[in-house]
């Protein structure tokens, strides 16, 4: 593991520790104060905690060597974990919405003092975690995602604080289920996003933020390239993208195969973060020449005779 990865891992571990403490505190505080909003926020914190653990796990998995049975290593474990987590959180969100709807019809008294204290402590923990991740959030997509998760949880904590203050001074206890329903919808959206992304990766779909035509155009823009076909793009996990393609090169560039291959790989890595590539360079004139056509014709005849 590189020194940068080690630094990022330590900051993620710090954020995970703070988030885990917040989760436990909000579960205990939610039961103690009878606040559904606080328990709902605990569900949102759990979603964020899982995202942080996945981010740390992605760094650890990336450092693991591939083996005979797993040529890509264990990166897909992240996707499977995301799928299971998304399903779990989805069901949790449905439960929160159901309970919130019941409490709207029959509001229950909430102890606002412990609710307010726990929510403020949760907000402080989220802001500290966000501060620890902010330094690397501009350079690393993985860390940026974790940083945004923590900020989202800080926003949910603010909602709980507002609800506690309103109930403390107005006695309007219906605001508690209102906030819980809002957080439940937020969790539902987050769970849906996680599920959609996990299924998309498992179905080997084109990674989000790029299209086959964009990538093909990038390759064709390199001088010496005549065309692209049999282009496939997929994600191994959320941050590792792979590509396979046949690239036709112009006859006059036949002696520059290695240089062209380097240019194509550099462009794919720089423009689309595609780092795993399998590229076959074909000479457009050679593949269409009379000798190749004759060989192809003979092969087809042989196959016909064999049948």
C-alpha positions in Angstrom: 0.0 0.0 0.0 1.4 3.4 -1.0 2.0 6.2 1.6 -1.0 8.2 0.1 -3.3 5.2 0.5 -2.1 4.7 4.0 -2.9 8.3 4.9 -6.4 8.1 3.3 -7.0 4.8 5.1 -6.2 6.4 8.5 -8.6 9.3 7.7 -11.3 6.9 6.7 -10.8 4.9 9.8 -11.1 8.0 11.9 -14.4 8.9 10.1 -15.7 5.3 10.5 -14.9 5.4 14.2 -16.8 8.7 14.7 -19.7 7.5 12.6 -20.0 4.2 14.5 -20.1 6.1 17.8 -22.8 8.4 16.4 -24.8 5.4 15.3 -24.7 3.8 18.7 -25.5 7.1 20.4 -28.5 7.8 18.1 -30.0 4.3 18.6 -29.7 4.6 22.4 -30.9 8.2 22.3 -33.8 7.5 20.0 -35.1 4.7 22.2 -34.5 6.8 25.4 -36.2 10.0 24.0 -38.9 8.1 22.0 -37.8 10.0 18.9 -38.6 8.3 15.6 -36.6 11.1 13.9 -33.5 10.3 15.8 -33.9 6.6 15.1 -34.5 7.4 11.4 -31.3 9.4 11.4 -29.6 6.4 12.9 -30.7 4.5 9.8 -29.2 7.2 7.6 -26.0 7.0 9.7 -25.9 3.3 9.1 -26.1 3.8 5.4 -23.2 6.3 5.6 -21.2 4.0 7.8 -21.5 1.2 5.3 -20.4 3.6 2.5 -17.3 4.6 4.5 -16.5 0.9 5.3 -16.8 0.2 1.5 -14.5 3.0 0.7 -11.9 1.7 3.1 -12.5 -1.8 1.9 -11.9 -0.7 -1.7 -8.5 0.5 -0.8 -7.6 -2.7 1.1 -8.9 -4.9 -1.7 -7.0 -2.9 -4.4 -3.8 -3.8 -2.5 -4.6 -7.5 -2.6 -2.9 -9.5 -5.4 -5.0 -11.4 -7.9 -4.9 -15.2 -7.8 -5.5 -18.3 -9.9 -9.2 -18.3 -9.2 -9.8 -14.5 -9.1 -7.8 -12.8 -11.8 -9.3 -9.4 -10.9 -8.7 -9.9 -7.2 -11.5 -9.4 -4.7 -12.9 -6.1 -6.1 -16.3 -7.5 -6.9 -16.8 -8.2 -3.2 -17.5 -4.5 -2.9 -20.4 -4.8 -5.4 -21.9 -7.8 -3.7 -21.7 -6.0 -0.3 -23.4 -3.0 -1.8 -26.2 -5.1 -3.2 -26.9 -6.7 0.2 -26.6 -3.4 1.9 -29.0 -1.7 -0.5 -31.7 -4.3 0.0 -31.3 -4.1 3.8 -31.5 -0.3 3.8 -34.4 -0.3 1.4 -36.4 -2.5 3.8 -35.4 -0.3 6.7 -36.6 2.8 4.9 -40.0 1.2 4.2 -40.2 0.4 7.9 -39.4 4.0 8.9 -42.0 5.4 6.5 -44.6 3.0 7.8 -43.9 3.9 11.4 -43.8 7.6 10.6 -47.2 7.5 8.9 -48.6 5.8 12.0 -47.2 8.5 14.3 -48.6 11.2 12.2 -52.1 9.9 13.0 -51.2 9.2 16.7 -48.4 11.5 17.8 -46.4 10.4 20.8 -44.6 12.6 23.4 -40.9 13.0 22.8 -38.2 13.9 25.4 -36.6 16.7 23.5 -33.6 17.3 25.8 -31.8 14.0 25.2 -32.9 14.1 21.6 -31.3 17.6 21.2 -28.1 16.6 23.0 -27.6 13.4 20.9 -28.4 15.2 17.6 -25.9 18.0 18.4 -23.2 15.5 19.3 -24.0 13.6 16.0 -23.6 16.9 14.0 -20.2 17.6 15.6 -19.0 14.1 14.9 -20.1 14.4 11.2 -18.4 17.7 10.8 -15.2 16.4 12.3 -15.3 13.4 10.0 -16.0 15.6 7.0 -13.1 17.8 7.9 -10.8 14.8 8.0 -11.9 13.6 4.5 -12.1 17.0 2.9 -8.3 17.2 2.1 -8.5 14.3 -0.3 -12.0 14.7 -1.6 -10.9 16.7 -4.7 -8.3 14.1 -5.9 -9.9 10.7 -5.1 -13.4 9.8 -6.4 -13.8 7.2 -3.7 -13.1 9.7 -0.9 -15.3 12.3 -2.5 -18.2 9.9 -2.4 -17.5 9.2 1.3 -17.2 12.9 2.0 -20.6 13.6 0.4 -22.2 10.8 2.5 -20.9 12.4 5.7 -22.2 15.8 4.6 -25.6 14.4 3.9 -25.7 12.9 7.4 -24.7 16.2 8.9 -27.7 17.8 7.0 -30.0 15.1 8.5 -28.7 15.9 12.0 -29.6 19.5 11.5 -33.1 18.4 10.6 -33.3 16.4 13.9 -32.0 19.4 15.9 -34.6 21.7 14.3 -37.4 19.2 15.1 -36.2 18.9 18.8 -36.2 22.7 19.2 -39.7 23.1 17.6 -41.1 20.4 19.9 -39.4 21.8 23.0 -41.0 25.2 22.6 -44.3 24.4 20.8 -45.2 20.9 22.0 -46.1 20.0 18.4 -45.0 16.4 18.5 -46.1 15.7 14.9 -42.9 17.4 13.7 -41.0 14.2 14.9 -42.7 11.9 12.4 -42.5 14.6 9.7 -38.7 14.7 10.0 -38.5 10.9 10.2 -40.5 10.5 7.0 -38.2 13.0 5.3 -35.1 11.1 6.4 -36.8 7.8 5.4 -37.3 9.2 1.9 -33.7 10.3 1.8 -32.6 6.8 2.8 -34.9 5.3 0.2 -33.3 7.4 -2.5 -29.8 6.4 -1.3 -30.7 2.7 -1.1 -32.2 2.9 -4.6 -29.0 4.5 -5.9 -26.8 1.8 -4.3 -29.0 -1.0 -5.7 -29.1 0.5 -9.2 -25.4 0.9 -9.3 -24.7 -2.6 -7.9 -27.0 -4.3 -10.4 -25.6 -2.2 -13.3 -22.1 -3.3 -12.5 -23.1 -7.0 -12.1 -24.8 -6.8 -15.5 -21.5 -5.4 -16.9 -23.1 -2.2 -18.0 -21.1 0.7 -19.3 -19.8 2.7 -16.3 -21.8 5.9 -15.5 -20.4 9.1 -16.8 -19.3 7.6 -20.1 -20.7 6.1 -23.3 -19.4 3.7 -25.9 -19.6 6.4 -28.6 -17.6 8.9 -26.4 -14.9 6.3 -25.8 -14.8 5.2 -29.5 -14.5 8.9 -30.6 -11.6 9.4 -28.2 -9.8 6.4 -29.7 -10.5 7.5 -33.3 -9.2 11.0 -32.5 -5.7 9.6 -32.1 -3.6 10.1 -35.2 -3.0 6.8 -37.0 -6.2 5.2 -35.9 -8.6 4.3 -38.8 -11.5 2.8 -36.8 -12.7 0.9 -33.7 -14.9 -2.2 -33.5 -15.8 -4.9 -31.0 -15.7 -2.3 -28.3 -16.8 -3.4 -24.8 -16.6 -1.3 -21.6 -17.5 -2.5 -18.1 -16.8 -1.9 -14.4 -15.0 -4.5 -12.2 -16.2 -2.4 -9.2 -17.2 1.2 -8.5 -13.7 2.6 -9.3 -12.0 0.1 -11.7 -13.0 0.2 -15.3 -12.0 -2.3 -18.0 -12.2 -2.2 -21.8 -11.6 -4.6 -24.7 -11.5 -3.5 -28.4 -10.2 -4.1 -31.9 -8.5 -0.9 -33.2 -7.8 -0.6 -36.9 -4.6 1.3 -37.7 -3.6 3.0 -41.0 -1.1 1.1 -43.1 1.5 3.9 -42.9 1.5 3.5 -39.1 2.1 -0.3 -39.1 5.6 0.2 -37.7 4.3 2.4 -34.9 2.1 -0.2 -33.1 3.7 0.1 -29.7 3.6 3.9 -29.8 -0.1 3.9 -30.9 -1.0 1.4 -28.2 0.7 3.6 -25.5 -1.2 6.7 -26.8 -4.6 4.9 -26.7 -4.0 3.5 -23.2 -2.9 7.0 -21.9 -6.0 8.7 -23.5 -8.3 6.1 -21.9 -6.8 6.4 -18.5 -6.7 10.2 -18.6 -10.1 10.9 -20.1 -12.2 8.0 -18.6 -10.1 6.4 -15.8 -10.1 3.2 -17.8 -7.0 1.4 -16.5 -7.6 -2.3 -17.5 -7.4 -2.6 -21.3 -7.2 -5.4 -23.8 -6.6 -3.9 -27.2 -6.0 -5.7 -30.5 -4.4 -3.6 -33.2 -5.5 -4.6 -36.7 -4.2 -3.2 -40.0 -7.2 -2.2 -42.0 -5.6 -2.9 -45.4 -4.0 -6.2 -44.2 -7.3 -7.7 -42.9 -9.0 -6.8 -46.1 -6.2 -8.0 -48.4 -6.5 -10.8 -50.9 -4.3 -13.2 -48.9 -6.3 -12.9 -45.7 -9.6 -13.1 -47.7 -8.3 -16.4 -49.3 -7.3 -17.8 -45.9 -10.7 -16.8 -44.5 -12.4 -18.4 -47.5 -10.4 -21.7 -47.0 -11.3 -21.7 -43.3 -15.0 -21.4 -44.0 -14.7 -24.2 -46.6 -12.9 -26.4 -44.1 -15.6 -25.8 -41.5 -18.3 -26.5 -44.1 -16.7 -29.8 -45.0 -16.3 -30.8 -41.4 -20.1 -30.3 -40.8 
